[in-house]
Amino acid sequence: MAFIIKPIVTEKMTKITEKRPNRYGFIVKPEANKLQIKQEVEARYGVSVEDVNTMNYAGKRSARYTKAGLIRGQKNAFKKAIVTLKEGEEIDLYSNL
């Protein structure tokens, strides 16, 4: 079962990767645990994973005023995983663009 939804390619994650070149971020399914994430990253990218840190983000409520009135909604909840690879290994996320 695929637990990784997509890699995180943002300015904040790029700064983390520049500071520590062996760290990468992924959006994962909420039911995924650290061992499952580690096994999938190793299988998908062919690297050795040293450590996995996970964070759960709650969906936040948002509202905006429009001509039609107040529109309320909620952003999606998600789980983020920061994967640390062994020294000297890297993942090329831009190779298949």
Backbone as JSON, one array per atom type, in Angstrom:
{
  "sequence": "MAFIIKPIVTEKMTKITEKRPNRYGFIVKPEANKLQIKQEVEARYGVSVEDVNTMNYAGKRSARYTKAGLIRGQKNAFKKAIVTLKEGEEIDLYSNL",
  "N": [[0.85, -1.18, 0.0], [0.54, 2.21, -0.8], [1.92, 4.72, 1.04], [3.09, 7.2, 0.91], [2.14, 10.33, -0.2], [2.95, 12.71, -1.57], [6.06, 14.43, -2.29], [7.42, 17.15, -0.35], [7.95, 20.25, -1.63], [8.88, 23.09, -0.95], [9.75, 26.49, -0.02], [10.53, 26.58, 2.66], [11.1, 23.86, 3.24], [13.16, 23.5, 1.42], [15.14, 25.14, 2.51], [15.71, 23.68, 4.84], [16.74, 21.35, 3.68], [18.99, 22.4, 2.42], [20.5, 23.19, 4.63], [20.88, 20.77, 6.03], [21.81, 18.35, 4.07], [20.81, 15.75, 3.81], [18.1, 15.47, 4.45], [14.63, 15.14, 3.86], [11.26, 16.01, 3.02], [7.92, 14.7, 3.22], [4.47, 14.41, 2.34], [2.28, 12.31, 3.92], [0.01, 9.52, 4.33], [-2.44, 9.67, 6.95], [-2.67, 7.33, 8.52], [-0.27, 6.04, 8.35], [2.68, 4.64, 9.79], [5.97, 5.16, 11.28], [7.75, 3.07, 10.56], [6.54, 1.97, 8.26], [6.67, 4.18, 6.53], [9.45, 4.48, 6.34], [10.16, 2.02, 5.07], [8.83, 2.32, 2.6], [10.05, 4.62, 1.47], [12.68, 3.7, 1.2], [12.25, 1.61, -0.63], [11.08, 2.94, -2.85], [12.9, 5.0, -3.62], [15.43, 3.89, -3.43], [17.36, 4.23, -1.32], [19.07, 4.44, 1.89], [17.43, 4.77, 4.88], [17.85, 6.64, 7.79], [16.47, 7.9, 9.91], [13.11, 8.78, 10.88], [10.86, 11.37, 11.28], [7.66, 12.36, 12.35], [4.77, 14.46, 11.9], [1.58, 15.59, 12.85], [-0.89, 17.55, 11.41], [-3.6, 19.6, 12.14], [-6.76, 20.29, 10.58], [-7.46, 23.58, 9.62], [-9.81, 26.16, 10.34], [-11.31, 28.48, 8.12], [-12.39, 31.68, 6.93], [-13.95, 33.99, 4.7], [-14.86, 37.17, 3.39], [-17.18, 37.93, 0.89], [-18.9, 39.23, -2.04], [-21.26, 37.83, -2.01], [-21.57, 37.29, 0.64], [-20.56, 35.95, 3.82], [-18.24, 33.36, 3.59], [-17.54, 30.24, 4.75], [-15.13, 27.76, 5.57], [-12.96, 24.86, 5.66], [-9.57, 23.91, 5.95], [-7.7, 21.08, 4.8], [-6.72, 18.37, 6.96], [-3.49, 16.94, 7.57], [-0.62, 14.69, 7.43], [2.8, 14.96, 8.02], [6.05, 13.88, 7.1], [9.43, 13.9, 7.99], [12.26, 12.77, 6.59], [15.36, 11.39, 7.32], [18.27, 10.65, 5.68], [21.01, 8.28, 5.33], [24.45, 9.28, 5.7], [25.85, 10.91, 2.9], [24.02, 10.04, 0.99], [21.36, 10.85, -1.31], [18.23, 12.15, -2.57], [16.89, 12.66, -5.74], [14.53, 14.74, -6.49], [13.72, 16.15, -8.68], [14.22, 14.83, -11.05], [12.41, 13.55, -12.77], [10.85, 15.48, -14.06]],
  "CA": [[0.0, 0.0, 0.0], [1.34, 3.43, -0.91], [1.68, 5.64, 2.15], [3.58, 8.53, 0.55], [1.24, 11.01, -1.14], [3.79, 13.54, -2.44], [7.17, 15.09, -1.59], [7.22, 18.56, -0.05], [8.9, 21.09, -2.33], [8.56, 24.46, -0.58], [10.93, 27.26, 0.38], [10.92, 26.18, 4.01], [11.73, 22.54, 3.17], [14.41, 23.67, 0.69], [16.12, 25.66, 3.47], [16.11, 22.57, 5.71], [17.57, 20.46, 2.88], [20.29, 23.05, 2.21], [21.23, 23.17, 5.89], [21.23, 19.37, 6.23], [21.5, 17.82, 2.73], [20.24, 14.41, 3.78], [16.74, 15.5, 4.99], [13.59, 15.37, 2.87], [9.92, 16.01, 3.59], [6.87, 14.06, 2.44], [3.11, 14.34, 2.86], [1.95, 10.89, 3.99], [-1.34, 9.22, 4.81], [-2.48, 9.77, 8.42], [-2.57, 6.03, 9.2], [1.08, 5.49, 8.16], [3.6, 4.79, 10.91], [7.35, 5.45, 10.88], [8.35, 1.9, 9.89], [5.96, 1.87, 6.91], [7.23, 5.29, 5.76], [10.85, 4.13, 6.09], [10.22, 0.94, 4.08], [8.41, 2.81, 1.29], [11.08, 5.52, 0.94], [13.8, 2.86, 0.77], [11.86, 0.86, -1.83], [10.78, 3.83, -3.97], [14.04, 5.81, -4.04], [16.68, 3.11, -3.38], [18.28, 4.85, -0.38], [19.0, 3.92, 3.25], [16.84, 5.75, 5.79], [18.4, 6.59, 9.14], [15.51, 8.35, 10.91], [11.86, 9.35, 10.37], [10.1, 12.17, 12.23], [6.34, 12.63, 11.8], [3.99, 15.53, 12.52], [0.19, 15.65, 12.44], [-1.42, 18.91, 11.32], [-5.05, 19.65, 12.18], [-7.37, 21.16, 9.58], [-7.77, 24.88, 10.21], [-11.01, 26.82, 9.83], [-11.04, 29.75, 7.46], [-13.58, 32.4, 6.48], [-13.65, 35.18, 3.93], [-16.01, 37.97, 3.02], [-17.35, 38.13, -0.54], [-20.14, 39.95, -2.36], [-22.39, 36.97, -1.64], [-21.63, 37.16, 2.09], [-19.46, 35.25, 4.5], [-18.03, 31.97, 3.17], [-16.73, 29.52, 5.73], [-14.62, 26.47, 5.11], [-11.91, 24.27, 6.49], [-8.45, 23.33, 5.21], [-7.55, 19.65, 5.09], [-5.72, 17.89, 7.91], [-2.52, 16.08, 6.9], [0.51, 14.22, 8.21], [4.06, 15.25, 7.35], [7.18, 13.07, 7.56], [10.77, 14.37, 7.65], [13.08, 11.57, 6.49], [16.8, 11.62, 7.34], [19.0, 9.57, 5.01], [22.37, 8.06, 5.8], [25.43, 10.25, 5.2], [26.31, 10.74, 1.53], [22.94, 9.65, 0.08], [20.42, 11.92, -1.6], [17.1, 11.84, -3.45], [16.71, 13.69, -6.76], [13.09, 14.87, -6.69], [13.46, 16.87, -9.93], [14.73, 14.07, -12.19], [11.36, 13.12, -13.71], [9.99, 16.61, -14.47]],
  "C": [[0.89, 1.24, 0.0], [0.96, 4.39, 0.21], [2.14, 7.05, 1.83], [2.65, 9.13, -0.48], [2.06, 11.85, -2.11], [4.95, 14.11, -1.63], [6.84, 16.57, -1.37], [8.33, 19.35, -0.73], [8.47, 22.54, -2.09], [9.85, 25.18, -0.2], [11.44, 26.82, 1.74], [11.64, 24.82, 3.99], [13.05, 22.61, 2.42], [15.5, 24.22, 1.6], [16.62, 24.56, 4.4], [17.05, 21.64, 4.95], [18.94, 21.07, 2.59], [21.14, 23.02, 3.47], [21.73, 21.75, 6.21], [20.85, 18.62, 4.95], [20.87, 16.44, 2.7], [18.84, 14.34, 4.41], [15.75, 15.87, 3.9], [12.23, 15.26, 3.54], [8.91, 15.4, 2.64], [5.53, 14.25, 3.14], [2.73, 12.86, 2.79], [0.52, 10.72, 4.48], [-1.34, 9.22, 6.34], [-2.31, 8.44, 9.14], [-1.19, 5.4, 9.08], [1.91, 5.68, 9.43], [5.02, 4.93, 10.39], [8.01, 4.29, 10.14], [7.84, 1.75, 8.46], [6.51, 2.97, 6.01], [8.67, 4.98, 5.38], [10.96, 3.07, 4.99], [9.84, 1.45, 2.69], [9.43, 3.75, 0.67], [12.27, 4.71, 0.44], [13.47, 2.1, -0.51], [11.69, 1.77, -3.04], [12.01, 4.54, -4.51], [15.38, 5.08, -3.98], [17.74, 3.73, -2.49], [18.14, 4.16, 0.98], [18.52, 5.02, 4.18], [17.4, 5.55, 7.18], [17.33, 6.9, 10.19], [14.28, 8.91, 10.22], [11.19, 10.09, 11.51], [8.76, 12.49, 11.58], [5.64, 13.73, 12.6], [2.57, 15.48, 11.97], [-0.27, 17.1, 12.48], [-2.94, 18.84, 11.28], [-5.57, 20.57, 11.07], [-7.8, 22.46, 10.23], [-9.0, 25.49, 9.55], [-10.61, 28.14, 9.19], [-12.37, 30.36, 7.02], [-13.14, 33.61, 5.67], [-14.95, 35.88, 3.55], [-16.02, 38.17, 1.52], [-18.61, 38.95, -0.77], [-21.37, 39.15, -1.95], [-22.52, 36.8, -0.13], [-20.42, 36.41, 2.62], [-19.41, 33.8, 4.03], [-17.09, 31.32, 4.17], [-16.3, 28.19, 5.16], [-13.58, 25.94, 6.06], [-10.84, 23.67, 5.59], [-8.27, 21.89, 5.66], [-6.49, 19.4, 6.16], [-4.76, 16.97, 7.15], [-1.42, 15.67, 7.86], [1.77, 14.43, 7.38], [5.16, 14.4, 7.96], [8.47, 13.71, 7.07], [11.68, 13.14, 7.72], [14.55, 11.97, 6.44], [17.49, 10.41, 6.72], [20.39, 9.4, 5.62], [23.31, 9.01, 5.09], [25.86, 9.91, 3.77], [25.23, 10.33, 0.54], [22.0, 10.83, -0.13], [19.34, 11.42, -2.55], [16.98, 12.98, -4.44], [15.22, 13.76, -7.09], [12.75, 15.51, -8.03], [13.84, 16.08, -11.18], [13.65, 13.73, -13.22], [10.41, 14.25, -14.1], [10.0, 16.79, -15.95]]
}
